[in-house]
Amino acid sequence: MTTLRIKNAVKRYPNGALAVEGVSVDVEDGELCVFVGPSGCGKSTLLRMVAGLEDVTEGEVELAGRVVNDLEPADRNIAMVFQNYALYPHMSVRKNLAYGLKNRGTPKAEIEAKVQEAAELLQIADYLDRRPGQLSGGQRQRVAMGRAIVRDPAIFLFDEPLSNLDAKLRNQMRLEIKKLQRRLGVAAIYVTHDQVEAMTLADKIVVLNAGKIEQIGTPAEVYGNPATTFVASFIGAPPMNLIPAEAENGAIRLGDQTLNLGLDHRGPVTFGLRPERAHIGASGEGLRMETGVVEELGAIRLVHGRVGPHEITVTQNADQPIPGAEAVLRVEASDIHLFDAETGRRV
Amino acid sequence: MKKAQFSNPWLPYALLAPQMLIIAIFFLWPAAEAIRSSFYLEDPFFGNATFVGLQNYTDAFRASDYQRTAWFTALFVTLVSLLSLAIGLMLAVSADRVLRGQSSYKTLLMWVYAIAPPVAGLIGVMLFDQHIGPLVDFFALFGWEMRLGVNYWDTGIAIIIVSTWKQIPYNFIFFLSGLQSIPNSVKEAARIDCRSERRRFWTITFPLLAPTSFFLLILNITYAMFETFGTIDQMVKDQPGNSPVTLVYKVYRDGFRGNDLGGSAAQSVVLMVLVLILTIVQFRLIERRVHYN
């Protein structure tokens, strides 16, 4: 079953600015769907349209089989976790959790039970009588999640919930969010600009750019078969090398070098190669590369250099010898991504 | 606080001296003088003063005139503070919702604050004038013949209206900045948690404005008690005898019009104690004022 269906959603602001240009996404039951993209790509706007905090200019938002375009946020059966937690500073943790239920007229005993249950699940039972101001960032984050959980929503909406935490806590909370979502089995949309978060959390990734969808797919699909150069450069770190090239007679010409790949495409293309998919050696068949700066990362190292006039970065296991000034990149044909030079679409 | 070190131990005192001098000349000395003369029966023509102990105080408190003024002051302060707070808050909430032209709307509402109290009083006199006052005409429609300076309560109500009007912009500015300092995400979280806008206001917005409201309450009490002098002076100038005035105005009237310097001094000492109490309350509560985050 599909929990949420967004059909051709458009968001146009009164000044004519288009934030979301006809986006359609389905979120299945129990699925964790991540909207990822650079800032200003419309991912947060789209989430807020689902929440009801922004009007939908055109298109439909259908939640659990019901079009909710004109419903107030409080009537949509959603729960949202905000970037800066958005806790009510004048209420105790307990009251923060209970507030939404109280306003819906839930019986007192039931509120009590739900708050207790959520607090134990999130290990915040000891802080129930404290104010948000007395809690650490991680604890506040848990309270914000607790406030979402007690509502028993049809879908969770996460708006960059981890970006206010330090790196260590972020990794820990990321894992916890994933576990929690699995355990509750409730569908969720998670908005982030961090591709690592997107890859690790998602069942389904929606890559957005300039208000449009670039690609929808599983993390493996988005990484392995990027639909556009934008996706290719956005997903994966360090990003995919993208080099302008010419395809002719089944071969790819990169400057003065030619790679025989047995392709039947002709014309200008963008040649894409993931840094971790090139095998760097001292000699042999392949692309000749002038090496430059080397960055050691512990387990691996990044070798920066040039192929012809174009910059390229490849990774290498740290136990391999550091290449000399001239090296050769051995590349499998299956690891090469070709994109149309004009449209940026995969060939 | 940053701690600064001075090489010359006298330098900080020298730097403080001008301010201390101003405080001493314009505040401490007159206050001491007022306390001293409150125990004397002063000859208004700079003759001898006779020590009378607490008689000035007992005389003042016993006078029915004093009690009546005290009651009116209490009512006046309560009404002016609460009304100007309530209306200021209402306007701020509306202004906060305005999306277009908010700055011009704000400016329009703030203009009143730039009017000096005596000018406000003068405008009040005109608004409530027997012959040309539009408000008198307006109230006449409901069969209420207002007579400023003649009828005690008519004058009282006019003073209350003008004083309240004068203070609204002040409260408006503070409430608006208070409202705008509430994070948007908190308001949005509340929209998800609570459908009723009115309920959201009373359970989220209003409690978050509590520090602002409290701070304003103290300032409004101070305003109504002391700073309305100019307004009142303009409005009751011709008939100060049978018109409602505040305690501060009475100090002036008894001292400078009635030439009862001792009695006037005693009353001003009472007011001084009141200010002292207000100040202590303000400092203690503002220190302990609910700070969120």
HADDOCK unambig.tbl for C-alpha pairs under 7 A between the chains (distance, minus, plus):
assign (segid A and resid 73 and name CA) (segid B and resid 191 and name CA) 6.23 0.50 0.50
assign (segid A and resid 73 and name CA) (segid B and resid 192 and name CA) 4.84 0.50 0.50
assign (segid A and resid 74 and name CA) (segid B and resid 191 and name CA) 6.13 0.50 0.50
assign (segid A and resid 74 and name CA) (segid B and resid 192 and name CA) 4.27 0.50 0.50
assign (segid A and resid 74 and name CA) (segid B and resid 193 and name CA) 5.64 0.50 0.50
assign (segid A and resid 74 and name CA) (segid B and resid 194 and name CA) 5.77 0.50 0.50
assign (segid A and resid 74 and name CA) (segid B and resid 195 and name CA) 5.25 0.50 0.50
assign (segid A and resid 86 and name CA) (segid B and resid 185 and name CA) 5.35 0.50 0.50
assign (segid A and resid 86 and name CA) (segid B and resid 186 and name CA) 4.57 0.50 0.50
assign (segid A and resid 86 and name CA) (segid B and resid 189 and name CA) 6.45 0.50 0.50
assign (segid A and resid 87 and name CA) (segid B and resid 186 and name CA) 6.42 0.50 0.50
assign (segid A and resid 88 and name CA) (segid B and resid 186 and name CA) 6.56 0.50 0.50
assign (segid A and resid 89 and name CA) (segid B and resid 292 and name CA) 5.86 0.50 0.50
assign (segid A and resid 90 and name CA) (segid B and resid 208 and name CA) 6.79 0.50 0.50
assign (segid A and resid 90 and name CA) (segid B and resid 292 and name CA) 6.77 0.50 0.50
assign (segid A and resid 99 and name CA) (segid B and resid 193 and name CA) 6.83 0.50 0.50
assign (segid A and resid 100 and name CA) (segid B and resid 193 and name CA) 4.19 0.50 0.50
assign (segid A and resid 100 and name CA) (segid B and resid 194 and name CA) 6.12 0.50 0.50
assign (segid A and resid 103 and name CA) (segid B and resid 194 and name CA) 5.69 0.50 0.50
assign (segid A and resid 133 and name CA) (segid B and resid 292 and name CA) 6.31 0.50 0.50
assign (segid A and resid 133 and name CA) (segid B and resid 293 and name CA) 4.44 0.50 0.50
